[in-house]
């Protein structure tokens, strides 16, 4: 189905959006990305409209990718250097089966067409109707996850800025915890290391969705990354800059001892 492609084959931002194309670039460059598919904007709109032929085609194409899934928008004009739609478009974690995918796609399509999302588009100078492409990936069950800037986004200093917490990275992205924070030079040497306060971890819930797991007090203020993890993250930052260019905002996760790239985008001004 031309409207649903494996991430490795995705290259057209006008059809699949920058998030999907960026992940496609990462896969082709050999970066560690969870398996997944990209769905074009028209395909997602047809699913949201209840087109049975399109729904059956999508389910049939995606079914070989074992769930559960992480389902995220990749609207054609989101997450550039001048605007980020984080918080405007719904992200659905732990969609349990491929048969639950159509409802998830519909929810994401409607979130991108909500009053708040349309108002944000106008504020950043986007007056066209959104084309809501979507990325569907195998959902990890991470031990730790978070965000990393390949250059200090405040001072512009040539250093790696890392924030990390336990479980899924949404705890960091949504500001639900005070994450551990690290500053590294380009060679991976620690410039600063501060433990956070991680009272909860976002975990996968049986049957779909997520829940907030209470973190034992002994772990809440303990660093969740070791030197090996920090070295791997520094190498990932370098590799991402080689592939995409300088000034990157990276989402990452570590599951079963493997570091994964979840997203790499330009730092929003």
Buried (B, 14 or more C-beta within 10 A) or exposed (E): BEBBBBBBEBBBBEBBBBBBBBBBBBBBBEBBBBBBBBBBBBBBBBBBEEBEEBBEBBBEBBEEBEBBBBBBBBBBBBBBEEBBBBEBBBBBBBBBBBEBBBEBBBBBBBBBBEEEBBEBBEEEEBEEEBBBBBBBBBBBEBBBBBBBBBBBBEEEEEBBBBBBBBBBBBBBBEEBBBBBBBBBEBEBEEEEBEBBEBBBBBBBBEEBEBEBEEBEEEEBBBBBBEEEBBBBBBEBBBBBBEBBEEBBBBBBBBBEEEBBBBBBBBBBE
